[in-house]
Amino acid sequence: MADAALRFMNVSKCFGQVTALGDVCLEVRPAECFGLAGTNGAGKTTLIKCLLDLAEVDAGTMEIFGTDHRASGARAGVAFLPERFSPPYYLNGRDFLRYLLALHRTSYVEAAAARVVAGLDLPADVLDKPARNYSKGMTQKLGLAACLLSGKPLLVLDEPMTGLDPKARALVKQQLRGLRASGRTVLLTSHALADIEEMCDRMAVLHAGRLKFAGAPSELRLAYGARDLEEAFLSCIA
């Protein structure tokens, strides 16, 4: 196994005169949950898009389990949930899961799907309903279910808690802890620093496209002598 699940080396990306990412260097270790924190426009989603080759970097390199991110098959071990997830409105939940798992070259198993859906507090009968009838929370749970069922060693989740009620948030956290315990790696973004502190082994703070901190949440608090992570974060980006 590669010594890093993800490696970002001097990654830079500009949109016109705006620097979205500036010389970012970062590593995510295998079997850890890693959180990206930052204000709107800090570069979190841009970094993910570059990693998944949805946007081209201007400079630098990225590796996924030791393979250049642009290489054929480099992303075969990745399941991705975008920030604005919207399944095809004409598919029902079950057909969507079948479709996504086919893309992941993973078999759809009804019993496994039922367990994951129940673990996310998504009623089983909702899989028979078309996605156009889903609430925002139900839609988000469906996307998470697809990622969890994919079996991929790396999950990249952009704001996975969006639209979830407190119970669903707690259940998703349980699922993510289970992934880490089973040796899978999670990279997630979140505006909720409390979620990052609770779930993530390590984190990074991006601000105006620059890496301001990388380490354990407790190390961020300690670095700024802060009472909590929010206070430390504000000091970090000041």
Stockholm file with secondary structure:
# STOCKHOLM 1.0

chainA/1-238         MADAALRFMNVSKCFGQVTALGDVCLEVRPAECFGLAGTNGAGKTTLIKCLLDLAEVDAGTMEIFGTDHRASGARAGVAFLPERFSPPYYLNGRDFLRYLLALHRTSYVEAAAARVVAGLDLPADVLDKPARNYSKGMTQKLGLAACLLSGKPLLVLDEPMTGLDPKARALVKQQLRGLRASGRTVLLTSHALADIEEMCDRMAVLHAGRLKFAGAPSELRLAYGARDLEEAFLSCIA
#=GR chainA/1-238 SS CCSCSEEEEEEEEEETTEEEEEEEEEEECTTCEEEEECCTTSSHHHHHHHHTTSSCCSEEEEEETTEETTSTTTTTTEEEECSSCCCCTTSBHHHHHHHHHHHTTCCCCHHHHHHHHHHTTCCGGGGGSBGGGCCHHHHHHHHHHHHHHTCCSEEEEESTTTTCCHHHHHHHHHHHHHHHHTTCEEEEECSCHHHHHHHCSEEEEEETTEEEEEECHHHHHHHTTCSSHHHHHHHHHC
#=GC SS_cons         CCSCSEEEEEEEEEETTEEEEEEEEEEECTTCEEEEECCTTSSHHHHHHHHTTSSCCSEEEEEETTEETTSTTTTTTEEEECSSCCCCTTSBHHHHHHHHHHHTTCCCCHHHHHHHHHHTTCCGGGGGSBGGGCCHHHHHHHHHHHHHHTCCSEEEEESTTTTCCHHHHHHHHHHHHHHHHTTCEEEEECSCHHHHHHHCSEEEEEETTEEEEEECHHHHHHHTTCSSHHHHHHHHHC
//
